[in-house]
Amino acid sequence: MAQKPSIPKGTRDFSPAEVAKRNYIFSIIKTNFEKFGYQPIETPTFENSETLMGKYGEEGDRLIFKILNSGNYFFNKNKIELPESIEVLQSNSAETISVKELVELNKFTAKISEKALRYDLTVPFARYVVQHQNEIEFPFKRYQIQPVWRADRPQKGRFREFYQCDADVVGSNSLWQEVELVQLYDSVFSALGLEGCTIKINNRKILSGIAEVIGASDKLIDFTVALDKLDKIGEDGVKKEMFEKGISEAALEKVQPLFSFTGTISEKIEKLSALLVSSEEGMKGVEELKFICDNVQALGLDKSVLDLDVTLARGLNYYTGAIFEVAAPKTVAMGSIGGGGRYDDLTGIFGLKNMSGVGISFGLDRIYLVLEELNLFPETVTSTSKALFLNFGDAEALYCMKAITQLRRAGIKVELYPDNTKIGKQFQHADKRGIPYAVIVGGDEMANNQFALKDLASGEQKKVSLEELKEILK
């Protein structure tokens, strides 16, 4: 018996209904990206390995999917010997591999694989900007909606293949970009009917300033990684972790105000000013935050809320200014549905210095789950036909096809049941497909240039002309 087909772990098939719902989200995001002046680009599915390797830290490097050079032909042609350490990988216990073996293995990988699937859209974007810098008009506002791949361990909500929807501006230090990005988030969520999303904002300079004030600049990463877990492990858990990482009791006392950081944004900014008065970098962060928050408040948001969250850290080594993270409405238990921030040297990794950028990303899969849970997908989203013309024979089918051609030209989705088979079976097909109307044509209708239109939900049936049919189905 043939083995049942399957798909690789961490990947998914999407049904017609799911694709229609995903396309609905894509189209709203895309419309808003373009409304805000972002232009689309696309980059290849795979890049040269050196473009990607070393850009995401050690953890990221391990999760990059490598592509074998030209399949087995490559081995035969180049007579490549497998290193002994490859057995270690095959036994799937990579933990036991020694440094020497790892170096040997990496050298071997480089020989047999020169390309890799893209891990995110940001590094390919940086490569694109450097490669095309002479054709690009700066500041350059680009958006990209494409799939990415990560050799991660699949689990609920975490896949090996998923879409990213990014918008970035590169080549400008202006904080008006951050103000606009907050508006862009709000504009997309409003169009999706999502009320009550919280757009959290912080600034990397504030985190550096706090670490400086408490005398823990050398422990900045430990400090912020612990602080970022406040909502998960609570105040005591965070303090314990900081203490274990060598941050003193005296330093922890100084950051005490952070654990109960409440009030309006203006009040929070005042508290931060008092806390960071001795740190130049910290105060610069406060000024930047104040500019963004004051202007967003002056312009107003439609359905979202802006909140200053001093514990927000995100991918720390990466960001240099504002940091964003979006929380779904409180009624839904879901992680963040978007995030982003300012990076001062995006293109530096490819040799183009001092090119600042800021960008945000939308988490498509999580937004989908939120809309599903809150029942926010419009019923009209599923892309099924509006009417099924039943087939009573070739003469009737031709009469139907002439009408179908007219209706399609008017932008209406309709189709003919292809086979002249039992009418019950044809009605059943419309029902299973969720098609709302059936159109019935016999000798009587043909003689009078009419169509019998049946509403499959109510069972009501009436005779109509082609023009009337067009109006009803529109």
Contacts in CASP RR format, 6 or more apart in sequence:
PFRMAT RR
TARGET T0000
AUTHOR 0000-0000-0000
METHOD contacts of the structure
MODEL  1
MAQKPSIPKGTRDFSPAEVAKRNYIFSIIKTNFEKFGYQPIETPTFENSE
TLMGKYGEEGDRLIFKILNSGNYFFNKNKIELPESIEVLQSNSAETISVK
ELVELNKFTAKISEKALRYDLTVPFARYVVQHQNEIEFPFKRYQIQPVWR
ADRPQKGRFREFYQCDADVVGSNSLWQEVELVQLYDSVFSALGLEGCTIK
INNRKILSGIAEVIGASDKLIDFTVALDKLDKIGEDGVKKEMFEKGISEA
ALEKVQPLFSFTGTISEKIEKLSALLVSSEEGMKGVEELKFICDNVQALG
LDKSVLDLDVTLARGLNYYTGAIFEVAAPKTVAMGSIGGGGRYDDLTGIF
GLKNMSGVGISFGLDRIYLVLEELNLFPETVTSTSKALFLNFGDAEALYC
MKAITQLRRAGIKVELYPDNTKIGKQFQHADKRGIPYAVIVGGDEMANNQ
FALKDLASGEQKKVSLEELKEILK
7 13 0 8 1.000
8 160 0 8 1.000
9 154 0 8 1.000
9 160 0 8 1.000
10 154 0 8 1.000
10 159 0 8 1.000
10 160 0 8 1.000
10 161 0 8 1.000
11 159 0 8 1.000
11 160 0 8 1.000
11 161 0 8 1.000
12 159 0 8 1.000
12 161 0 8 1.000
14 22 0 8 1.000
16 382 0 8 1.000
16 383 0 8 1.000
16 384 0 8 1.000
17 382 0 8 1.000
20 381 0 8 1.000
20 382 0 8 1.000
20 383 0 8 1.000
21 368 0 8 1.000
21 371 0 8 1.000
21 372 0 8 1.000
21 377 0 8 1.000
21 381 0 8 1.000
21 382 0 8 1.000
22 364 0 8 1.000
22 368 0 8 1.000
23 383 0 8 1.000
24 377 0 8 1.000
24 378 0 8 1.000
24 381 0 8 1.000
25 192 0 8 1.000
25 364 0 8 1.000
25 367 0 8 1.000
25 368 0 8 1.000
25 371 0 8 1.000
26 145 0 8 1.000
26 163 0 8 1.000
26 165 0 8 1.000
26 364 0 8 1.000
28 188 0 8 1.000
28 191 0 8 1.000
28 192 0 8 1.000
29 145 0 8 1.000
29 165 0 8 1.000
29 188 0 8 1.000
29 362 0 8 1.000
29 364 0 8 1.000
30 40 0 8 1.000
30 143 0 8 1.000
30 145 0 8 1.000
31 191 0 8 1.000
32 184 0 8 1.000
32 187 0 8 1.000
32 188 0 8 1.000
32 191 0 8 1.000
33 40 0 8 1.000
33 143 0 8 1.000
33 167 0 8 1.000
33 184 0 8 1.000
34 40 0 8 1.000
34 143 0 8 1.000
35 187 0 8 1.000
36 141 0 8 1.000
36 167 0 8 1.000
36 180 0 8 1.000
36 183 0 8 1.000
36 184 0 8 1.000
36 187 0 8 1.000
37 141 0 8 1.000
38 141 0 8 1.000
38 142 0 8 1.000
38 143 0 8 1.000
38 167 0 8 1.000
39 140 0 8 1.000
39 141 0 8 1.000
39 142 0 8 1.000
39 143 0 8 1.000
40 142 0 8 1.000
40 143 0 8 1.000
40 144 0 8 1.000
40 145 0 8 1.000
41 125 0 8 1.000
41 128 0 8 1.000
41 142 0 8 1.000
41 143 0 8 1.000
41 144 0 8 1.000
42 144 0 8 1.000
42 146 0 8 1.000
43 118 0 8 1.000
43 121 0 8 1.000
43 124 0 8 1.000
43 125 0 8 1.000
43 127 0 8 1.000
43 128 0 8 1.000
43 144 0 8 1.000
43 146 0 8 1.000
44 118 0 8 1.000
44 124 0 8 1.000
45 117 0 8 1.000
45 118 0 8 1.000
45 146 0 8 1.000
45 147 0 8 1.000
46 67 0 8 1.000
46 115 0 8 1.000
46 116 0 8 1.000
46 117 0 8 1.000
46 118 0 8 1.000
47 115 0 8 1.000
47 116 0 8 1.000
47 118 0 8 1.000
47 123 0 8 1.000
47 124 0 8 1.000
47 127 0 8 1.000
48 114 0 8 1.000
48 115 0 8 1.000
48 116 0 8 1.000
49 64 0 8 1.000
49 66 0 8 1.000
49 110 0 8 1.000
49 113 0 8 1.000
49 114 0 8 1.000
49 115 0 8 1.000
49 116 0 8 1.000
51 123 0 8 1.000
51 124 0 8 1.000
51 127 0 8 1.000
52 64 0 8 1.000
52 116 0 8 1.000
52 118 0 8 1.000
52 119 0 8 1.000
52 123 0 8 1.000
53 61 0 8 1.000
53 64 0 8 1.000
53 116 0 8 1.000
54 61 0 8 1.000
55 123 0 8 1.000
55 349 0 8 1.000
56 63 0 8 1.000
56 64 0 8 1.000
56 119 0 8 1.000
56 120 0 8 1.000
56 123 0 8 1.000
60 119 0 8 1.000
60 150 0 8 1.000
62 151 0 8 1.000
63 119 0 8 1.000
63 150 0 8 1.000
63 151 0 8 1.000
63 152 0 8 1.000
64 116 0 8 1.000
64 117 0 8 1.000
64 119 0 8 1.000
64 150 0 8 1.000
64 151 0 8 1.000
65 116 0 8 1.000
65 117 0 8 1.000
65 149 0 8 1.000
65 150 0 8 1.000
65 151 0 8 1.000
65 160 0 8 1.000
66 109 0 8 1.000
66 113 0 8 1.000
66 115 0 8 1.000
66 116 0 8 1.000
67 113 0 8 1.000
67 115 0 8 1.000
67 116 0 8 1.000
67 117 0 8 1.000
68 74 0 8 1.000
68 112 0 8 1.000
68 113 0 8 1.000
69 112 0 8 1.000
69 113 0 8 1.000
69 114 0 8 1.000
69 115 0 8 1.000
74 80 0 8 1.000
74 112 0 8 1.000
75 112 0 8 1.000
80 111 0 8 1.000
80 112 0 8 1.000
82 108 0 8 1.000
83 101 0 8 1.000
83 104 0 8 1.000
83 105 0 8 1.000
83 108 0 8 1.000
85 97 0 8 1.000
85 101 0 8 1.000
85 102 0 8 1.000
85 104 0 8 1.000
85 105 0 8 1.000
85 108 0 8 1.000
86 105 0 8 1.000
86 108 0 8 1.000
88 94 0 8 1.000
88 96 0 8 1.000
88 97 0 8 1.000
88 101 0 8 1.000
88 105 0 8 1.000
89 97 0 8 1.000
89 105 0 8 1.000
97 105 0 8 1.000
117 148 0 8 1.000
117 149 0 8 1.000
118 124 0 8 1.000
118 146 0 8 1.000
118 148 0 8 1.000
118 149 0 8 1.000
119 148 0 8 1.000
119 149 0 8 1.000
119 150 0 8 1.000
120 148 0 8 1.000
120 164 0 8 1.000
121 144 0 8 1.000
121 146 0 8 1.000
121 148 0 8 1.000
121 164 0 8 1.000
121 166 0 8 1.000
122 166 0 8 1.000
122 168 0 8 1.000
122 346 0 8 1.000
123 349 0 8 1.000
125 142 0 8 1.000
125 144 0 8 1.000
125 166 0 8 1.000
125 168 0 8 1.000
125 170 0 8 1.000
125 346 0 8 1.000
126 346 0 8 1.000
126 347 0 8 1.000
126 348 0 8 1.000
126 349 0 8 1.000
126 350 0 8 1.000
127 350 0 8 1.000
129 136 0 8 1.000
129 140 0 8 1.000
129 170 0 8 1.000
129 346 0 8 1.000
129 347 0 8 1.000
129 352 0 8 1.000
129 355 0 8 1.000
130 347 0 8 1.000
130 350 0 8 1.000
130 351 0 8 1.000
130 352 0 8 1.000
133 352 0 8 1.000
138 170 0 8 1.000
138 171 0 8 1.000
138 172 0 8 1.000
139 169 0 8 1.000
139 170 0 8 1.000
139 171 0 8 1.000
139 172 0 8 1.000
139 177 0 8 1.000
140 169 0 8 1.000
140 170 0 8 1.000
140 171 0 8 1.000
141 167 0 8 1.000
141 168 0 8 1.000
141 169 0 8 1.000
142 167 0 8 1.000
142 168 0 8 1.000
142 170 0 8 1.000
143 165 0 8 1.000
143 166 0 8 1.000
143 167 0 8 1.000
143 168 0 8 1.000
144 164 0 8 1.000
144 165 0 8 1.000
144 166 0 8 1.000
145 163 0 8 1.000
145 164 0 8 1.000
145 165 0 8 1.000
145 166 0 8 1.000
146 163 0 8 1.000
146 164 0 8 1.000
147 161 0 8 1.000
147 162 0 8 1.000
147 163 0 8 1.000
147 164 0 8 1.000
148 161 0 8 1.000
148 162 0 8 1.000
148 163 0 8 1.000
148 164 0 8 1.000
149 160 0 8 1.000
149 161 0 8 1.000
150 160 0 8 1.000
151 160 0 8 1.000
152 158 0 8 1.000
152 159 0 8 1.000
152 160 0 8 1.000
154 160 0 8 1.000
157 365 0 8 1.000
157 366 0 8 1.000
159 365 0 8 1.000
162 364 0 8 1.000
162 365 0 8 1.000
163 364 0 8 1.000
163 365 0 8 1.000
164 361 0 8 1.000
164 363 0 8 1.000
164 364 0 8 1.000
165 361 0 8 1.000
165 362 0 8 1.000
165 363 0 8 1.000
165 364 0 8 1.000
166 359 0 8 1.000
166 360 0 8 1.000
166 361 0 8 1.000
166 362 0 8 1.000
167 181 0 8 1.000
167 184 0 8 1.000
167 359 0 8 1.000
167 360 0 8 1.000
167 361 0 8 1.000
168 357 0 8 1.000
168 358 0 8 1.000
168 359 0 8 1.000
168 360 0 8 1.000
169 177 0 8 1.000
169 357 0 8 1.000
169 358 0 8 1.000
169 359 0 8 1.000
170 346 0 8 1.000
170 347 0 8 1.000
170 355 0 8 1.000
170 356 0 8 1.000
170 357 0 8 1.000
171 355 0 8 1.000
171 356 0 8 1.000
171 357 0 8 1.000
172 356 0 8 1.000
172 357 0 8 1.000
173 356 0 8 1.000
175 288 0 8 1.000
175 291 0 8 1.000
175 292 0 8 1.000
175 322 0 8 1.000
176 295 0 8 1.000
177 357 0 8 1.000
177 358 0 8 1.000
178 292 0 8 1.000
178 322 0 8 1.000
178 341 0 8 1.000
178 342 0 8 1.000
178 358 0 8 1.000
179 292 0 8 1.000
179 295 0 8 1.000
179 296 0 8 1.000
179 299 0 8 1.000
181 324 0 8 1.000
181 358 0 8 1.000
181 359 0 8 1.000
181 360 0 8 1.000
182 199 0 8 1.000
182 201 0 8 1.000
182 292 0 8 1.000
182 296 0 8 1.000
182 301 0 8 1.000
182 306 0 8 1.000
182 324 0 8 1.000
183 296 0 8 1.000
183 299 0 8 1.000
183 301 0 8 1.000
184 360 0 8 1.000
185 197 0 8 1.000
185 199 0 8 1.000
185 304 0 8 1.000
185 324 0 8 1.000
185 326 0 8 1.000
185 338 0 8 1.000
185 360 0 8 1.000
186 197 0 8 1.000
186 199 0 8 1.000
186 301 0 8 1.000
186 302 0 8 1.000
186 303 0 8 1.000
186 304 0 8 1.000
187 302 0 8 1.000
188 362 0 8 1.000
189 195 0 8 1.000
189 196 0 8 1.000
189 197 0 8 1.000
189 303 0 8 1.000
189 304 0 8 1.000
190 302 0 8 1.000
190 303 0 8 1.000
190 304 0 8 1.000
192 367 0 8 1.000
192 371 0 8 1.000
192 376 0 8 1.000
193 303 0 8 1.000
193 376 0 8 1.000
194 303 0 8 1.000
194 328 0 8 1.000
194 329 0 8 1.000
194 367 0 8 1.000
194 370 0 8 1.000
194 371 0 8 1.000
194 374 0 8 1.000
194 376 0 8 1.000
195 303 0 8 1.000
195 329 0 8 1.000
196 303 0 8 1.000
196 304 0 8 1.000
196 305 0 8 1.000
196 329 0 8 1.000
196 330 0 8 1.000
197 303 0 8 1.000
197 304 0 8 1.000
197 305 0 8 1.000
197 326 0 8 1.000
197 327 0 8 1.000
197 328 0 8 1.000
197 329 0 8 1.000
197 337 0 8 1.000
198 304 0 8 1.000
198 305 0 8 1.000
198 306 0 8 1.000
198 307 0 8 1.000
198 326 0 8 1.000
198 327 0 8 1.000
199 301 0 8 1.000
199 304 0 8 1.000
199 305 0 8 1.000
199 306 0 8 1.000
199 307 0 8 1.000
199 324 0 8 1.000
199 326 0 8 1.000
200 307 0 8 1.000
200 308 0 8 1.000
200 309 0 8 1.000
200 312 0 8 1.000
200 324 0 8 1.000
200 325 0 8 1.000
200 326 0 8 1.000
200 327 0 8 1.000
201 289 0 8 1.000
201 292 0 8 1.000
201 293 0 8 1.000
201 306 0 8 1.000
201 307 0 8 1.000
201 308 0 8 1.000
201 309 0 8 1.000
201 312 0 8 1.000
201 322 0 8 1.000
201 323 0 8 1.000
201 324 0 8 1.000
202 289 0 8 1.000
202 308 0 8 1.000
202 309 0 8 1.000
202 310 0 8 1.000
202 311 0 8 1.000
202 312 0 8 1.000
202 313 0 8 1.000
202 322 0 8 1.000
202 323 0 8 1.000
203 285 0 8 1.000
203 286 0 8 1.000
203 288 0 8 1.000
203 289 0 8 1.000
203 321 0 8 1.000
203 322 0 8 1.000
203 323 0 8 1.000
204 316 0 8 1.000
204 319 0 8 1.000
204 320 0 8 1.000
204 321 0 8 1.000
204 322 0 8 1.000
204 323 0 8 1.000
204 342 0 8 1.000
205 281 0 8 1.000
205 282 0 8 1.000
205 284 0 8 1.000
205 285 0 8 1.000
205 288 0 8 1.000
205 320 0 8 1.000
205 321 0 8 1.000
206 272 0 8 1.000
206 276 0 8 1.000
206 282 0 8 1.000
206 285 0 8 1.000
206 286 0 8 1.000
206 289 0 8 1.000
206 310 0 8 1.000
207 220 0 8 1.000
207 223 0 8 1.000
207 224 0 8 1.000
207 227 0 8 1.000
207 313 0 8 1.000
207 316 0 8 1.000
208 217 0 8 1.000
208 220 0 8 1.000
208 279 0 8 1.000
208 281 0 8 1.000
208 282 0 8 1.000
209 276 0 8 1.000
209 279 0 8 1.000
209 281 0 8 1.000
209 282 0 8 1.000
210 223 0 8 1.000
210 255 0 8 1.000
210 258 0 8 1.000
210 275 0 8 1.000
210 276 0 8 1.000
210 279 0 8 1.000
210 282 0 8 1.000
210 310 0 8 1.000
211 217 0 8 1.000
211 219 0 8 1.000
211 220 0 8 1.000
211 223 0 8 1.000
211 224 0 8 1.000
212 279 0 8 1.000
212 281 0 8 1.000
212 282 0 8 1.000
213 254 0 8 1.000
213 275 0 8 1.000
213 276 0 8 1.000
213 278 0 8 1.000
213 279 0 8 1.000
214 223 0 8 1.000
214 247 0 8 1.000
214 251 0 8 1.000
214 252 0 8 1.000
214 254 0 8 1.000
214 255 0 8 1.000
215 251 0 8 1.000
216 223 0 8 1.000
216 247 0 8 1.000
216 248 0 8 1.000
216 251 0 8 1.000
219 245 0 8 1.000
219 246 0 8 1.000
219 247 0 8 1.000
220 316 0 8 1.000
221 316 0 8 1.000
221 317 0 8 1.000
222 242 0 8 1.000
222 245 0 8 1.000
222 246 0 8 1.000
222 247 0 8 1.000
223 242 0 8 1.000
223 245 0 8 1.000
223 247 0 8 1.000
224 313 0 8 1.000
224 316 0 8 1.000
225 313 0 8 1.000
225 316 0 8 1.000
226 238 0 8 1.000
226 241 0 8 1.000
226 242 0 8 1.000
226 245 0 8 1.000
227 238 0 8 1.000
227 242 0 8 1.000
227 258 0 8 1.000
227 310 0 8 1.000
227 311 0 8 1.000
227 313 0 8 1.000
228 311 0 8 1.000
228 312 0 8 1.000
228 313 0 8 1.000
228 314 0 8 1.000
229 237 0 8 1.000
229 238 0 8 1.000
229 241 0 8 1.000
230 238 0 8 1.000
230 259 0 8 1.000
230 311 0 8 1.000
231 311 0 8 1.000
233 241 0 8 1.000
235 259 0 8 1.000
238 259 0 8 1.000
239 252 0 8 1.000
242 251 0 8 1.000
242 252 0 8 1.000
243 249 0 8 1.000
243 252 0 8 1.000
257 271 0 8 1.000
257 275 0 8 1.000
258 310 0 8 1.000
258 311 0 8 1.000
261 268 0 8 1.000
261 271 0 8 1.000
261 310 0 8 1.000
261 311 0 8 1.000
262 268 0 8 1.000
265 293 0 8 1.000
265 297 0 8 1.000
265 306 0 8 1.000
265 307 0 8 1.000
265 308 0 8 1.000
266 293 0 8 1.000
268 308 0 8 1.000
268 310 0 8 1.000
269 286 0 8 1.000
269 289 0 8 1.000
269 290 0 8 1.000
269 293 0 8 1.000
269 308 0 8 1.000
272 286 0 8 1.000
272 289 0 8 1.000
272 310 0 8 1.000
273 283 0 8 1.000
273 286 0 8 1.000
276 282 0 8 1.000
276 283 0 8 1.000
276 286 0 8 1.000
277 283 0 8 1.000
285 321 0 8 1.000
288 321 0 8 1.000
288 322 0 8 1.000
289 308 0 8 1.000
289 322 0 8 1.000
292 322 0 8 1.000
293 306 0 8 1.000
293 308 0 8 1.000
296 306 0 8 1.000
297 306 0 8 1.000
304 326 0 8 1.000
309 325 0 8 1.000
312 323 0 8 1.000
312 325 0 8 1.000
313 323 0 8 1.000
314 323 0 8 1.000
314 325 0 8 1.000
314 339 0 8 1.000
314 340 0 8 1.000
314 341 0 8 1.000
318 343 0 8 1.000
319 340 0 8 1.000
319 341 0 8 1.000
319 342 0 8 1.000
319 343 0 8 1.000
320 342 0 8 1.000
320 343 0 8 1.000
320 344 0 8 1.000
320 345 0 8 1.000
321 341 0 8 1.000
321 342 0 8 1.000
321 343 0 8 1.000
321 344 0 8 1.000
322 341 0 8 1.000
322 342 0 8 1.000
322 358 0 8 1.000
323 340 0 8 1.000
323 341 0 8 1.000
323 342 0 8 1.000
324 338 0 8 1.000
324 339 0 8 1.000
324 340 0 8 1.000
324 341 0 8 1.000
324 360 0 8 1.000
325 336 0 8 1.000
325 338 0 8 1.000
325 339 0 8 1.000
325 340 0 8 1.000
326 336 0 8 1.000
326 337 0 8 1.000
326 338 0 8 1.000
326 339 0 8 1.000
327 335 0 8 1.000
327 336 0 8 1.000
327 337 0 8 1.000
328 334 0 8 1.000
328 335 0 8 1.000
328 336 0 8 1.000
328 337 0 8 1.000
328 366 0 8 1.000
328 370 0 8 1.000
329 370 0 8 1.000
329 374 0 8 1.000
331 374 0 8 1.000
332 370 0 8 1.000
332 373 0 8 1.000
332 374 0 8 1.000
334 366 0 8 1.000
334 369 0 8 1.000
334 370 0 8 1.000
335 366 0 8 1.000
336 366 0 8 1.000
337 362 0 8 1.000
337 363 0 8 1.000
337 366 0 8 1.000
337 367 0 8 1.000
337 370 0 8 1.000
338 360 0 8 1.000
338 361 0 8 1.000
338 362 0 8 1.000
338 363 0 8 1.000
338 366 0 8 1.000
339 360 0 8 1.000
339 361 0 8 1.000
340 359 0 8 1.000
340 360 0 8 1.000
340 361 0 8 1.000
341 358 0 8 1.000
341 359 0 8 1.000
341 360 0 8 1.000
342 356 0 8 1.000
342 357 0 8 1.000
342 358 0 8 1.000
342 359 0 8 1.000
343 356 0 8 1.000
343 357 0 8 1.000
343 358 0 8 1.000
344 354 0 8 1.000
344 356 0 8 1.000
344 357 0 8 1.000
345 353 0 8 1.000
345 354 0 8 1.000
345 355 0 8 1.000
345 356 0 8 1.000
346 355 0 8 1.000
346 356 0 8 1.000
346 357 0 8 1.000
347 353 0 8 1.000
347 355 0 8 1.000
348 355 0 8 1.000
370 376 0 8 1.000
371 377 0 8 1.000
383 413 0 8 1.000
384 413 0 8 1.000
384 433 0 8 1.000
384 434 0 8 1.000
384 435 0 8 1.000
385 413 0 8 1.000
385 414 0 8 1.000
385 415 0 8 1.000
385 433 0 8 1.000
385 435 0 8 1.000
386 412 0 8 1.000
386 413 0 8 1.000
386 414 0 8 1.000
386 435 0 8 1.000
386 436 0 8 1.000
386 437 0 8 1.000
386 473 0 8 1.000
387 414 0 8 1.000
387 415 0 8 1.000
387 435 0 8 1.000
387 436 0 8 1.000
387 437 0 8 1.000
387 438 0 8 1.000
387 439 0 8 1.000
387 453 0 8 1.000
387 473 0 8 1.000
388 414 0 8 1.000
388 415 0 8 1.000
388 416 0 8 1.000
388 417 0 8 1.000
388 426 0 8 1.000
388 429 0 8 1.000
388 430 0 8 1.000
388 433 0 8 1.000
388 435 0 8 1.000
388 437 0 8 1.000
388 438 0 8 1.000
388 439 0 8 1.000
389 400 0 8 1.000
389 403 0 8 1.000
389 404 0 8 1.000
389 414 0 8 1.000
389 415 0 8 1.000
389 416 0 8 1.000
389 417 0 8 1.000
389 438 0 8 1.000
389 439 0 8 1.000
389 441 0 8 1.000
390 417 0 8 1.000
390 423 0 8 1.000
390 426 0 8 1.000
390 427 0 8 1.000
390 438 0 8 1.000
390 439 0 8 1.000
390 440 0 8 1.000
390 441 0 8 1.000
391 397 0 8 1.000
391 400 0 8 1.000
391 416 0 8 1.000
391 417 0 8 1.000
391 418 0 8 1.000
391 419 0 8 1.000
391 420 0 8 1.000
391 421 0 8 1.000
391 426 0 8 1.000
392 420 0 8 1.000
392 440 0 8 1.000
392 441 0 8 1.000
392 442 0 8 1.000
393 420 0 8 1.000
394 420 0 8 1.000
395 446 0 8 1.000
396 441 0 8 1.000
396 442 0 8 1.000
396 443 0 8 1.000
396 446 0 8 1.000
397 416 0 8 1.000
397 420 0 8 1.000
399 441 0 8 1.000
399 446 0 8 1.000
400 416 0 8 1.000
400 439 0 8 1.000
400 441 0 8 1.000
401 416 0 8 1.000
403 439 0 8 1.000
403 451 0 8 1.000
403 466 0 8 1.000
403 469 0 8 1.000
404 414 0 8 1.000
404 415 0 8 1.000
404 416 0 8 1.000
406 466 0 8 1.000
406 470 0 8 1.000
407 414 0 8 1.000
407 469 0 8 1.000
407 470 0 8 1.000
407 473 0 8 1.000
408 414 0 8 1.000
410 470 0 8 1.000
410 474 0 8 1.000
412 470 0 8 1.000
412 473 0 8 1.000
412 474 0 8 1.000
414 439 0 8 1.000
414 473 0 8 1.000
417 426 0 8 1.000
417 429 0 8 1.000
426 438 0 8 1.000
427 438 0 8 1.000
427 456 0 8 1.000
430 438 0 8 1.000
430 456 0 8 1.000
431 456 0 8 1.000
435 456 0 8 1.000
436 455 0 8 1.000
436 456 0 8 1.000
436 457 0 8 1.000
437 453 0 8 1.000
437 454 0 8 1.000
437 455 0 8 1.000
437 456 0 8 1.000
437 472 0 8 1.000
437 473 0 8 1.000
438 453 0 8 1.000
438 454 0 8 1.000
438 456 0 8 1.000
439 451 0 8 1.000
439 452 0 8 1.000
439 453 0 8 1.000
439 454 0 8 1.000
439 469 0 8 1.000
440 451 0 8 1.000
440 452 0 8 1.000
440 453 0 8 1.000
440 454 0 8 1.000
440 461 0 8 1.000
441 451 0 8 1.000
441 452 0 8 1.000
442 452 0 8 1.000
444 450 0 8 1.000
445 451 0 8 1.000
445 452 0 8 1.000
445 463 0 8 1.000
448 463 0 8 1.000
449 465 0 8 1.000
449 466 0 8 1.000
450 463 0 8 1.000
450 464 0 8 1.000
450 465 0 8 1.000
451 463 0 8 1.000
451 464 0 8 1.000
451 465 0 8 1.000
451 466 0 8 1.000
451 469 0 8 1.000
452 461 0 8 1.000
452 462 0 8 1.000
452 463 0 8 1.000
453 461 0 8 1.000
453 462 0 8 1.000
453 463 0 8 1.000
453 464 0 8 1.000
453 469 0 8 1.000
453 472 0 8 1.000
454 460 0 8 1.000
454 461 0 8 1.000
455 461 0 8 1.000
464 472 0 8 1.000
END
